[in-house]
């Protein structure tokens, strides 16, 4: 089993790049990754957790949610 332990649903960059769960799973399939740990940066703590949980709900066997807490938000 190949696990990618660092996958962004949202980057903390100026453009606030977001990636859809479907796109992440498609990319995983293309390169042979079985499971990925996903999280979101550049947003509030609550939104970060919501995004990770929503991705997990859509692909529970492929995407593992990871929560981030930001003290400044």
DSSP file (Angstrom, degrees, kcal/mol; ACC not computed):
  #  RESIDUE AA STRUCTURE BP1 BP2  ACC     N-H-->O    O-->H-N    N-H-->O    O-->H-N    TCO  KAPPA ALPHA  PHI   PSI    X-CA   Y-CA   Z-CA
    1    1 A X              0   0    0      0, 0.0     2,-0.5     0, 0.0    32,-0.1   0.000 360.0 360.0 360.0 132.7    0.0    0.0    0.0
    2    2 A X        -     0   0    0     30,-0.2    32,-1.9     2,-0.0    33,-1.7  -0.919 360.0-170.5-107.0 126.1    1.3    3.4   -0.9
    3    3 A X  E     -a   35   0A   0     -2,-0.5     2,-0.7    31,-0.2    33,-0.2  -0.962  15.3-155.0-119.8 128.2    0.3    6.3    1.3
    4    4 A X  E     -a   36   0A   0     31,-2.5    33,-2.6    -2,-0.5     3,-0.2  -0.913  10.5-170.6 -98.3 116.0    0.8   10.0    0.6
    5    5 A X  E     +     0   0A   0     -2,-0.7     2,-0.2    31,-0.2    -1,-0.1   0.256  69.3  52.8 -94.9  13.1    0.9   11.7    4.0
    6    6 A X  E     +     0   0A   0      2,-0.0     2,-0.5    33,-0.0    -1,-0.2  -0.629  61.2 149.1-152.0  85.9    0.8   15.3    2.9
    7    7 A X  E     -a   38   0A   0     30,-1.9    32,-1.9    -2,-0.2     2,-0.4  -0.980  33.1-142.3-126.7 125.2   -1.9   16.4    0.4
    8    8 A X  E     -a   39   0A   0     -2,-0.5    32,-0.2    30,-0.2     3,-0.2  -0.700  18.8-178.0 -87.0 129.2   -3.3   19.9    0.3
    9    9 A X  E    S+     0   0A   0     30,-3.7    10,-3.2    -2,-0.4     2,-0.3   0.700  89.0  14.1 -84.1 -27.5   -7.0   20.5   -0.3
   10   10 A X  E    S-aB  40  18A   0     29,-0.8    31,-2.7     8,-0.3    -1,-0.4  -0.980  78.0-141.8-148.6 132.9   -6.2   24.2   -0.1
   11   11 A X        -     0   0    0      6,-2.4    29,-0.0    -2,-0.3     8,-0.0  -0.536  18.4-127.6 -90.7 161.6   -2.9   26.0   -0.2
   12   12 A X        +     0   0    0     -2,-0.2    30,-0.1     4,-0.1    -1,-0.1   0.143  68.4 123.5 -91.9  18.6   -2.0   29.0    1.9
   13   13 A X  S >  S-     0   0    0      4,-0.1     3,-1.2    28,-0.1    -2,-0.0  -0.173  79.7 -99.0 -78.1 173.5   -0.8   31.0   -1.2
   14   14 A X  T 3  S+     0   0    0      1,-0.3    -1,-0.1     2,-0.1    -2,-0.0   0.866 123.4  50.9 -60.1 -38.9   -2.0   34.3   -2.3
   15   15 A X  T 3  S-     0   0    0      1,-0.0    -1,-0.3     2,-0.0     3,-0.1   0.575 101.9-134.4 -78.3  -8.7   -4.3   32.8   -4.9
   16   16 A X    <   -     0   0    0     -3,-1.2    -2,-0.1     1,-0.2    -4,-0.1   0.933  26.6-154.6  54.4  50.4   -5.9   30.4   -2.3
   17   17 A X        -     0   0    0     -7,-0.1    -6,-2.4     1,-0.0     2,-0.4  -0.304  10.9-164.8 -57.6 131.8   -5.6   27.5   -4.7
   18   18 A X  B     -B   10   0A   0     -8,-0.2     2,-0.4    -3,-0.1    -8,-0.3  -0.936   7.7-154.7-121.4 147.3   -8.1   24.8   -3.9
   19   19 A X        -     0   0    0    -10,-3.2     2,-0.1    -2,-0.4    -2,-0.0  -0.978  17.6-128.6-121.4 132.5   -8.2   21.2   -5.1
   20   20 A X     >  -     0   0    0     -2,-0.4     4,-2.0     1,-0.1     3,-0.2  -0.474  20.1-122.0 -76.1 149.1  -11.4   19.1   -5.4
   21   21 A X  H  > S+     0   0    0      1,-0.2     4,-2.5     2,-0.2     5,-0.2   0.876 113.6  56.2 -57.6 -38.7  -11.4   15.7   -3.8
   22   22 A X  H  > S+     0   0    0      1,-0.2     4,-2.3     2,-0.2    -1,-0.2   0.887 106.5  49.4 -62.1 -39.6  -12.2   14.1   -7.2
   23   23 A X  H  > S+     0   0    0     -3,-0.2     4,-2.3     2,-0.2    -1,-0.2   0.896 110.5  50.3 -66.6 -40.7   -9.1   15.7   -8.7
   24   24 A X  H  X S+     0   0    0     -4,-2.0     4,-2.6     2,-0.2    -2,-0.2   0.935 112.2  46.4 -63.4 -46.5   -6.9   14.4   -5.9
   25   25 A X  H  X S+     0   0    0     -4,-2.5     4,-2.6     2,-0.2    -2,-0.2   0.890 111.0  52.9 -65.7 -38.7   -8.3   10.8   -6.2
   26   26 A X  H  X S+     0   0    0     -4,-2.3     4,-2.1     2,-0.2    -1,-0.2   0.932 111.4  46.3 -59.6 -45.7   -7.8   11.0  -10.0
   27   27 A X  H  X S+     0   0    0     -4,-2.3     4,-1.9     2,-0.2    -2,-0.2   0.902 110.4  53.3 -64.2 -41.2   -4.2   12.0   -9.5
   28   28 A X  H  X>S+     0   0    0     -4,-2.6     5,-2.6     1,-0.2     4,-1.1   0.931 110.1  47.7 -57.8 -46.3   -3.7    9.3   -6.9
   29   29 A X  H  <5S+     0   0    0     -4,-2.6     3,-0.3     1,-0.2    -1,-0.2   0.886 109.2  54.5 -62.4 -39.0   -5.0    6.7   -9.4
   30   30 A X  H  <5S+     0   0    0     -4,-2.1    -1,-0.2     1,-0.2    -2,-0.2   0.872 118.2  32.8 -62.9 -38.9   -2.8    8.0  -12.1
   31   31 A X  H  <5S-     0   0    0     -4,-1.9    -1,-0.2    -5,-0.1    -2,-0.2   0.400 115.6-105.7-104.6   2.4    0.4    7.7  -10.1
   32   32 A X  T  <5 +     0   0    0     -4,-1.1     2,-0.5    -3,-0.3    -3,-0.2   0.782  62.5 152.0  85.0  28.1   -0.5    4.6   -8.0
   33   33 A X      < -     0   0    0     -5,-2.6    -1,-0.3    -6,-0.2   -30,-0.2  -0.802  25.7-168.2 -92.9 132.3   -1.2    6.1   -4.6
   34   34 A X        +     0   0    0    -32,-1.9     2,-0.3    -2,-0.5   -31,-0.2   0.890  68.2  10.4 -85.5 -43.4   -3.7    4.1   -2.5
   35   35 A X  E     -a    3   0A   0    -33,-1.7   -31,-2.5    -7,-0.1     2,-0.4  -0.988  62.2-164.1-141.2 143.8   -4.5    6.5    0.3
   36   36 A X  E     -ac   4  63A   0     26,-2.8    28,-3.2    -2,-0.3     2,-0.6  -0.985  19.1-135.1-131.5 145.1   -3.8   10.1    1.1
   37   37 A X  E     - c   0  64A   0    -33,-2.6   -30,-1.9    -2,-0.4     2,-0.3  -0.877  34.5-162.6 -93.6 122.4   -3.9   12.3    4.2
   38   38 A X  E     +ac   7  65A   0     26,-2.8    28,-2.0    -2,-0.6     2,-0.3  -0.823  19.2 157.1-115.7 147.8   -5.6   15.5    3.3
   39   39 A X  E     -a    8   0A   0    -32,-1.9   -30,-3.7    -2,-0.3   -29,-0.8  -0.965  29.0-125.9-155.8 168.0   -5.8   18.9    4.9
   40   40 A X  E     -a   10   0A   0     26,-0.3     2,-0.2    -2,-0.3     3,-0.2  -0.969  19.2-173.0-125.6 137.9   -6.5   22.6    4.0
   41   41 A X        +     0   0    0    -31,-2.7     3,-0.1    -2,-0.4   -28,-0.1  -0.725  61.7  46.2-115.8 170.0   -4.4   25.7    4.7
   42   42 A X  S    S+     0   0    0      1,-0.3     2,-0.3    -2,-0.2    -1,-0.1   0.763  97.8  78.6  72.7  25.7   -5.1   29.4    4.2
   43   43 A X  S    S-     0   0    0     -3,-0.2    -1,-0.3   -33,-0.1    30,-0.1  -0.854  90.2 -65.3-147.9-178.6   -8.6   29.3    5.7
   44   44 A X     >  -     0   0    0     -2,-0.3     4,-2.6    -3,-0.1     5,-0.2  -0.277  46.9-110.8 -71.1 161.8  -10.2   29.3    9.2
   45   45 A X  H  > S+     0   0    0     25,-0.3     4,-2.2     1,-0.2    23,-0.3   0.933 118.8  48.6 -57.2 -47.6   -9.7   26.4   11.5
   46   46 A X  H  > S+     0   0    0      1,-0.2     4,-2.6     2,-0.2    -1,-0.2   0.919 112.8  46.5 -61.6 -44.5  -13.4   25.4   11.1
   47   47 A X  H  > S+     0   0    0      2,-0.2     4,-2.6     1,-0.2    -1,-0.2   0.886 109.8  54.7 -66.4 -38.0  -13.3   25.6    7.3
   48   48 A X  H  X S+     0   0    0     -4,-2.6     4,-1.9     2,-0.2    -1,-0.2   0.932 112.0  43.5 -58.7 -46.8  -10.1   23.6    7.2
   49   49 A X  H  X S+     0   0    0     -4,-2.2     4,-2.6    19,-0.2     5,-0.2   0.906 112.5  52.9 -66.8 -42.3  -11.6   20.8    9.2
   50   50 A X  H  X S+     0   0    0     -4,-2.6     4,-2.6     1,-0.2    -2,-0.2   0.913 108.9  49.8 -59.6 -43.6  -14.9   20.9    7.2
   51   51 A X  H  X S+     0   0    0     -4,-2.6     4,-2.1     2,-0.2    -1,-0.2   0.915 112.2  47.0 -63.2 -43.1  -13.0   20.6    3.9
   52   52 A X  H  X S+     0   0    0     -4,-1.9     4,-2.0    -5,-0.2    -2,-0.2   0.911 114.0  47.5 -66.0 -42.2  -11.0   17.6    5.1
   53   53 A X  H  X S+     0   0    0     -4,-2.6     4,-2.6     2,-0.2    -2,-0.2   0.898 110.5  51.9 -66.7 -40.0  -14.1   15.9    6.5
   54   54 A X  H  X S+     0   0    0     -4,-2.6     4,-1.8     2,-0.2    -1,-0.2   0.913 109.4  49.7 -63.2 -42.2  -16.1   16.5    3.3
   55   55 A X  H  X S+     0   0    0     -4,-2.1     4,-1.9     1,-0.2    -1,-0.2   0.913 111.7  49.4 -61.4 -42.0  -13.3   15.0    1.2
   56   56 A X  H  < S+     0   0    0     -4,-2.0    -2,-0.2     1,-0.2     7,-0.2   0.896 107.7  53.7 -64.4 -41.0  -13.2   12.0    3.5
   57   57 A X  H  < S+     0   0    0     -4,-2.6     3,-0.5     1,-0.2    -1,-0.2   0.869 111.2  46.5 -62.0 -35.7  -17.0   11.5    3.3
   58   58 A X  H  < S+     0   0    0     -4,-1.8    -1,-0.2     1,-0.2    -2,-0.2   0.843 132.0  18.4 -75.4 -33.6  -16.8   11.5   -0.5
   59   59 A X  S >X S+     0   0    0     -4,-1.9     4,-2.8    -5,-0.2     3,-1.6  -0.549  71.1 165.1-136.4  68.3  -13.9    9.0   -0.6
   60   60 A X  T 34 S+     0   0    0     -3,-0.5    -1,-0.1     1,-0.3    -3,-0.1   0.751  78.7  47.3 -63.4 -25.7  -13.7    7.3    2.9
   61   61 A X  T 34 S+     0   0    0      1,-0.1    -1,-0.3    -5,-0.0     3,-0.1   0.504 122.2  34.1 -91.4  -3.9  -11.4    4.5    1.7
   62   62 A X  T <4 S+     0   0    0     -3,-1.6   -26,-2.8     1,-0.2     2,-0.5   0.710 109.8  54.9-119.6 -33.8   -9.0    6.8   -0.1
   63   63 A X  E  <  -c   36   0A   0     -4,-2.8     2,-0.5    -7,-0.2    -1,-0.2  -0.929  57.9-163.0-117.7 124.9   -8.8   10.2    1.8
   64   64 A X  E     -c   37   0A   0    -28,-3.2   -26,-2.8    -2,-0.5     2,-0.2  -0.906  23.3-129.2-104.1 122.8   -7.9   10.5    5.5
   65   65 A X  E     -c   38   0A   0     -2,-0.5     2,-0.4   -28,-0.2   -26,-0.2  -0.472  21.0-169.7 -76.4 143.1   -8.8   13.8    7.1
   66   66 A X        -     0   0    0    -28,-2.0   -26,-0.3    -2,-0.2     2,-0.3  -0.997  14.5-141.3-130.4 125.4   -6.2   15.8    9.1
   67   67 A X        -     0   0    0     -2,-0.4     2,-0.4   -28,-0.1   -22,-0.1  -0.679  11.2-162.1 -92.9 140.3   -7.3   18.8   11.1
   68   68 A X        -     0   0    0     -2,-0.3     2,-0.5   -23,-0.3   -19,-0.2  -0.920   4.6-153.7-115.4 144.9   -5.2   22.0   11.4
   69   69 A X        -     0   0    0     -2,-0.4     2,-0.5   -21,-0.1   -25,-0.0  -0.980   5.9-164.2-120.4 126.7   -5.7   24.6   14.1
   70   70 A X    >   -     0   0    0     -2,-0.5     3,-0.6     1,-0.1   -25,-0.3  -0.939  10.2-163.2-111.5 122.9   -4.8   28.2   13.5
   71   71 A X  T 3  S+     0   0    0     -2,-0.5    -1,-0.1     1,-0.2     0, 0.0   0.758  88.8  58.0 -74.8 -23.6   -4.4   30.5   16.5
   72   72 A X  T 3         0   0    0      1,-0.2    -1,-0.2   -28,-0.0   -28,-0.0   0.581 360.0 360.0 -84.9  -8.8   -4.6   33.7   14.3
   73   73 A X    <         0   0    0     -3,-0.6    -1,-0.2   -30,-0.1    -2,-0.1   0.420 360.0 360.0-100.4 360.0   -8.0   32.9   12.8
